[in-house]
């Protein structure tokens, strides 16, 4: 694989790659507003996402879904450089080179949520699950047209703004995205409170976007709302028990004969 002109940096790391994947999920961790230092092995934002990777692998077991993460060159977003988004696009290019143009869902937290939303215009991306995303008012939304976008934010978050997320969700819907927003009551930015709900909801919603299971009725209804609607941008996230309704039989994926 090439390095996309990134000085030898490999942006894509696999955590589960079946022989013939028909779809993929990429996970993007958070970071800082400004930092050119490289993430080290004890990278707390990256470690925070290991539970999400495990939940996604459990939920996609046996379904020929590749699960990977995006590796950043720098800890920071770094203004107009938008380094995390550039790395996300590089990882998506590598994914398409390896697997072909398989449908891909991005799951990102905080700065990783911002990067996922920015990179959603890549032709392989069909959906985004943004967790407590960083959503500045100046960020574009046009790249989200035709994508499914699910946004989850804790009501106690003091690092990234739940109000900014709802405003961005409304702008995304107006730009042609199919959008649903959830409020995770009683939780803050680190995702530690109600951590099981965060993990299980994210994995099940990502699989719903890939067609592996039915989306919750309120999610499906929100995604069907017209561009001018401001409804269903802050639905209460219900408790997600460990046991979930069984997945329906797997639908044929594009690589199946």
N, C-alpha and C positions, 0 to 999 in steps of 0.2 A: 504494500500500500504506500501511496505517496504521503507527504506531510503537508500538502496544500500550501507549500511555500512558507511553512512556519518554523524554519530553522531546525528541522528534525523532530519537532514536537508532535506527538501522537495524541490527538484530541479524543479518540474513541477508545474506551476500554470495555470489553465484554465481561459480563458476569453470568451469562447463560446464553448459549448460541446453539440451537438445534442444527442438525445437518442441512435441513431445507426450510429455513424460516419463511413464513408467509406474512409476517408483520413484526414490528419491533416497538419497544418502549425504551426511551432514553431518559435518565435521571440527571438533573442538574442541581448542584448544591449552591448554597449561598456564598457570600463573600463580603467585600468592603466597598465603600464608595471610591476610595483612592488607595491603591497599593500596587507597586510593580514587583513586589517580592513573589517568589514562587510558593505555591502551597506545598507544605512539607508532609511527611508521613503522619504526623499528629495534627491533622487538619480537622478541627472540630466541626466546621460546616459540612465537610465531606463525611465524617463519621456519623453525623446526625442522619444522613440519608441511607445508612446501611440497613436500618429497619424497613425503610420503604422498598429497597431493592429486594430484601428477603420476602416481604409481603407480595410484591409483584411476581417473584419467581414461584411462590406457592400458588398464587391465583392463576398463573399461566401454565402450570405444570401439565405436560402432555399436550399442549396446544400449539406447538411449533412456533412459539413467539420468542424472539431474541430480546434479551434484557441487557442494557449497557448503561454506562455513565459517561458523562462528558468531563474530560480532564482539562483544567484551565492552565494557561501559561502564567497567569498573574492572579493574585488574590482579589484585585480590584476591578471595578467597571471602568474607571479611568476616563470619565467624561466622554468626549466625542469618539475616543478610541473604541468604546464599547467592547472591550476585550472579551468578556464572557460570551457575548452574542457572536463574535467572530469565531470563537472556539466551538460554539454550538453548531454553527454553519459548517465548520471544517469537519466536525464529527459526523454530521448528516451527509456530507459529501463522501466521506469514507464508508459510511453505512450503505449508501446507494451503490458505491463501487463494489462492495463485497456481496451485498444481498440482492441488488437490483432495486427498483423503485417500489419497495414494499411499503404499505401504509404504516406510519410511525406516529406514536403519541409521545409527546414530551411532558415530563413531570418535573417541575422546578420549584424550589423554595427560595423566597426572598430575592437576592440578586439572580439566582438561578431561574426564578419565575419570570423576572424581567427578561433574561436572556432567552428563555423559551418563547415568550410572547413575541420578542423581536425576531426570532428565527423561524417563526411559524409560517412565513411565506415560502420556505423551502418546499419544492414540489413533492417531497416524500411525506411531509407532515399533514396529517388529517385532523389532529386534535391536540389540545394542551390541557393539562391539569396544573393550575398555578396555586401554590400553597403560600399564603401570607406574602404575596408578591410585592415587589417594589415597583410602583406604578407612577412615575412622575407625570405631571399633566402634559408635559411637552412630548411624551413618547408617541410614536405613530401607531395607528390601528389598522391602516389599510391592508397590511399584510395578513390580517386575520380573516379576510373575506373568504367565505366558503368553508371555514374551519369550525370545529366544535371546540368551545372554550369553557372550561369549568374552573371557577375561582373560589377557593376556600380561604377564609380569613378569620382569625380569632378576634373576639370583641374586646379582649384585654391587650391587644398588641400595641406596644408603645414604640416600636422600632420602625415598622412600616405601617401605613395608615389604612385601616379598613375603609374609610370614606374614599380615599384615593382609588382603592380597588374597585369599589362600586361605581365610581365615576368612569374609570377606565372600562369596566364591563359594559356600561351603557354606551360609551363611544364605540366599543368594539361591535356591539350589536348593530348600532347605526351604520357601521362601515361594512356590514354584510356577514359578520360572524354569527354563529348560533351559540348563544351564551346562557349559562346558568351560574348563579352565585350562591354560595352557602356561607352562613355565619356559624362559626364553631364556638358556641357559648362557653365562657369560663376559661378560655385558653389565650395564651400570649404568643410571642414570636418564636420561642424556641420549640414549640410543638410538643413539649414534655407533658403538659396536662392533657388528659384524654388521648394519650399517645396511641392507644389501641384503636380508637376511633379514627384518628388521622391515618394510621397505616392501613386499616382495613377499608375505610371509605375510599382512599386514594387508589388502592389496588383494584377494588371492585368497579370504581368509576372508570378507570383507565381501560379495564377489560370490557366494560360496557361500550366505550367509544370504539373499541376494536371489533365489536360484534360478538364477543365471546359469551356475554350474558346480557340479559335485559337490563336496560337502565332503569333506575327507580322512576315511577310514574311522574313525580314532580320534576325530575330532571328532563325527561323526554318532553313534557309539556313546556318547560322553559325554553328548550332548544327550538321549539316550533313557533315561538312568539315572533311577531313582526318586528322589523327594524326600529320602529318608533316607540316600542313598548319599554317601560322602565320597571316592569314587574319581574319578580323571581330573581332578583339580584342579591338578595340577602336572606335566602331561605334558611331556617334553622336546621343544622345538620343533626339528624337523629343519632342515637346510640347505635353503633354497629356491633352486634354480638359476634363472637368468634365463629359460630356456625352461621352459614349463609345459605339461602336457597341454592340447590345444585345448579351448576351451569347446564344450559341446554346442550344437546349434542353439537359437537364442533361443526361449524359450517365449512365447506371447502374453502381453502385459502388459495390465493392466486397461483402458488407454485404447485398445487396438487394436480395430478394428471386427470 
